[in-house]
Amino acid sequence: MSAVTKRLLAICLAVLLLSSLAVAAEDDMLARIQKRGSIVIATEGKRQEKYTFSTPYVYTHKVLVVREDNDTIHTIEDLNGRRSANSASSTYAALAEDQGAIITYVDTLDDTVTLLAQRRVDATINAQLSILDYLKKHPEAPIKIVQVLPGADPVAYPVLKGEDTDSLIAAVNDILEAARQDGRLS
């Protein structure tokens, strides 16, 4: 994890604690941060009703991932009737389910790769940045990206809507902008 990512994660956690934020139970976000070191949070849908998001600090594509020896799944349309490992309540799980996949819920990317390696699932949809980072750390992982889905998704820090939301988001956005200006965040 880069120094910028660690700093931004620390800022996010500080914002969460300062706002007495009870993070969305359906995503169990704090547990995921502890297990993964970072998470990607989609900024669309129902989350916009409960949360205000910072300006995006990165954009990532969704990718379809399979075992390295899989030659039958090439696009998300091939997921119909197949098993996909995804986090509960994630946009990735919803997308796989929309394609007819049977979802096996997981907590971490490590869990996902383990299920793929054991052939207990056929595929996963995840953030391209997360998969590339995983492969960089685990080059022996028996997985491959078979499709990069169109459109980049913004990744931003969530703050539960409340009386201090505007000032907290402004502070986070100021820090992100300063990091962009001095080159720590590009």
C-alpha positions as CSV (number, residue, x, y, z in Angstrom):
1,M,0.0,0.0,0.0
2,S,1.5,3.4,-1.0
3,A,2.1,6.1,1.5
4,V,-0.6,8.2,-0.1
5,T,-3.1,5.4,0.3
6,K,-2.1,4.9,3.9
7,R,-2.4,8.6,4.6
8,L,-5.8,8.8,2.9
9,L,-7.0,5.7,4.8
10,A,-5.9,7.3,8.1
11,I,-7.8,10.5,7.1
12,C,-10.9,8.4,6.3
13,L,-10.7,6.6,9.6
14,A,-10.3,9.9,11.5
15,V,-13.3,11.3,9.7
16,L,-15.3,8.2,10.5
17,L,-14.4,8.4,14.2
18,L,-14.9,12.1,14.5
19,S,-18.4,12.0,13.0
20,S,-19.3,9.1,15.4
21,L,-20.2,7.2,12.2
22,A,-21.8,3.8,12.5
23,V,-20.7,2.5,9.2
24,A,-23.2,0.7,7.1
25,A,-23.9,-2.6,8.8
26,E,-24.7,-4.2,5.4
27,D,-21.1,-3.7,4.2
28,D,-19.4,-4.1,7.6
29,M,-16.9,-1.6,6.3
30,L,-14.6,-1.3,9.3
31,A,-14.0,-5.0,9.4
32,R,-13.2,-5.0,5.8
33,I,-10.7,-2.2,6.2
34,Q,-9.0,-4.1,9.0
35,K,-8.8,-7.3,6.9
36,R,-7.9,-5.7,3.5
37,G,-6.1,-2.5,4.5
38,S,-8.4,-0.6,2.1
39,I,-11.7,-1.0,0.3
40,V,-13.4,0.4,-2.7
41,I,-16.8,1.9,-2.1
42,A,-19.2,2.7,-4.9
43,T,-20.7,6.1,-4.7
44,E,-24.0,5.4,-6.4
45,G,-27.4,4.1,-5.6
46,K,-28.8,3.9,-2.1
47,R,-25.6,4.9,-0.5
48,Q,-26.1,8.5,-1.7
49,E,-29.3,8.6,0.5
50,K,-27.3,7.9,3.7
51,Y,-23.8,9.3,2.9
52,T,-22.1,12.3,1.4
53,F,-19.0,11.4,-0.5
54,S,-15.7,13.3,-0.8
55,T,-14.4,14.2,-4.3
56,P,-13.1,11.0,-5.9
57,Y,-9.5,10.3,-5.1
58,V,-9.2,7.6,-7.8
59,Y,-11.2,6.0,-10.6
60,T,-11.3,2.3,-11.2
61,H,-12.9,0.0,-13.7
62,K,-14.9,-3.1,-12.8
63,V,-13.3,-6.3,-14.1
64,L,-14.4,-9.9,-14.5
65,V,-11.9,-12.4,-13.1
66,V,-11.7,-16.1,-13.4
67,R,-9.2,-18.9,-12.7
68,E,-6.2,-18.8,-15.0
69,D,-7.2,-22.1,-16.7
70,N,-10.8,-21.1,-17.3
71,D,-11.6,-20.8,-21.0
72,T,-15.4,-20.7,-20.9
73,I,-16.1,-17.3,-19.3
74,H,-15.1,-14.3,-21.3
75,T,-17.7,-11.7,-20.6
76,I,-20.2,-10.9,-17.8
77,E,-22.9,-12.4,-20.1
78,D,-21.2,-15.8,-19.6
79,L,-22.1,-15.6,-15.8
80,N,-25.6,-16.9,-16.2
81,G,-25.9,-20.0,-14.0
82,R,-22.3,-19.7,-12.8
83,R,-21.1,-19.1,-9.3
84,S,-19.6,-15.7,-8.5
85,A,-17.8,-14.7,-5.2
86,N,-18.7,-11.2,-4.1
87,S,-19.1,-9.1,-1.0
88,A,-22.7,-8.8,0.4
89,S,-24.6,-5.7,-0.7
90,S,-21.8,-4.8,-3.2
91,T,-22.5,-3.3,-6.6
92,Y,-20.3,-6.1,-8.0
93,A,-22.7,-8.8,-6.5
94,A,-25.7,-6.9,-7.9
95,L,-24.1,-6.8,-11.3
96,A,-23.2,-10.5,-11.3
97,E,-26.7,-11.4,-10.0
98,D,-28.2,-9.3,-12.8
99,Q,-26.3,-11.5,-15.3
100,G,-27.8,-14.6,-13.7
101,A,-24.9,-15.6,-11.5
102,I,-25.3,-17.4,-8.2
103,I,-23.6,-15.4,-5.5
104,T,-21.3,-16.8,-2.9
105,Y,-20.7,-14.1,-0.3
106,V,-17.2,-13.4,0.9
107,D,-15.5,-10.9,3.2
108,T,-12.1,-10.4,1.5
109,L,-10.4,-10.6,-1.8
110,D,-8.2,-13.4,-0.3
111,D,-11.4,-15.4,0.3
112,T,-12.4,-14.8,-3.3
113,V,-9.1,-16.0,-4.7
114,T,-9.2,-19.0,-2.5
115,L,-12.6,-20.0,-3.7
116,L,-11.5,-19.4,-7.3
117,A,-8.4,-21.5,-6.8
118,Q,-10.5,-24.3,-5.2
119,R,-13.0,-24.2,-8.1
120,R,-15.8,-23.5,-5.6
121,V,-16.7,-20.4,-7.6
122,D,-16.3,-19.7,-11.3
123,A,-15.7,-15.9,-11.3
124,T,-15.8,-12.6,-9.5
125,I,-16.4,-9.0,-10.5
126,N,-14.2,-6.6,-8.6
127,A,-12.3,-3.3,-8.8
128,Q,-9.5,-3.4,-11.4
129,L,-7.2,-1.6,-8.9
130,S,-7.8,-4.1,-6.2
131,I,-7.2,-7.1,-8.6
132,L,-4.0,-5.5,-10.0
133,D,-2.7,-4.8,-6.5
134,Y,-3.5,-8.3,-5.4
135,L,-1.7,-9.8,-8.4
136,K,1.3,-7.5,-7.7
137,K,1.5,-8.9,-4.2
138,H,0.6,-12.5,-5.2
139,P,2.0,-13.1,-8.7
140,E,1.4,-16.8,-8.3
141,A,-2.3,-16.3,-7.8
142,P,-4.1,-18.6,-10.3
143,I,-6.4,-15.9,-11.6
144,K,-6.7,-13.7,-14.7
145,I,-8.8,-10.7,-15.8
146,V,-10.9,-11.7,-18.8
147,Q,-13.0,-8.5,-19.2
148,V,-12.6,-4.8,-18.3
149,L,-16.0,-3.4,-18.1
150,P,-16.6,0.0,-19.7
151,G,-16.8,3.1,-17.6
152,A,-14.7,4.1,-14.7
153,D,-16.2,4.2,-11.2
154,P,-15.2,7.0,-8.8
155,V,-13.8,5.9,-5.4
156,A,-14.4,8.4,-2.6
157,Y,-14.6,8.6,1.2
158,P,-18.1,8.3,2.7
159,V,-19.4,10.3,5.6
160,L,-22.8,9.6,7.2
161,K,-25.1,12.5,6.6
162,G,-25.5,14.6,9.7
163,E,-24.9,18.1,11.1
164,D,-21.1,18.0,10.7
165,T,-21.1,16.4,7.3
166,D,-20.5,19.5,5.2
167,S,-17.5,20.6,7.3
168,L,-16.0,17.0,7.4
169,I,-16.4,16.6,3.7
170,A,-14.8,20.0,3.1
171,A,-11.8,19.1,5.3
172,V,-11.3,15.8,3.5
173,N,-11.7,17.5,0.1
174,D,-9.1,20.1,1.1
175,I,-6.7,17.4,2.1
176,L,-7.3,15.6,-1.2
177,E,-6.8,18.8,-3.2
178,A,-3.5,19.6,-1.3
179,A,-2.3,16.1,-2.1
180,R,-3.1,16.6,-5.8
181,Q,-1.4,20.0,-5.9
182,D,1.8,18.8,-4.3
183,G,2.0,15.5,-6.3
184,R,1.2,13.0,-3.6
185,L,-2.1,12.2,-5.3
186,S,-2.3,12.2,-9.1
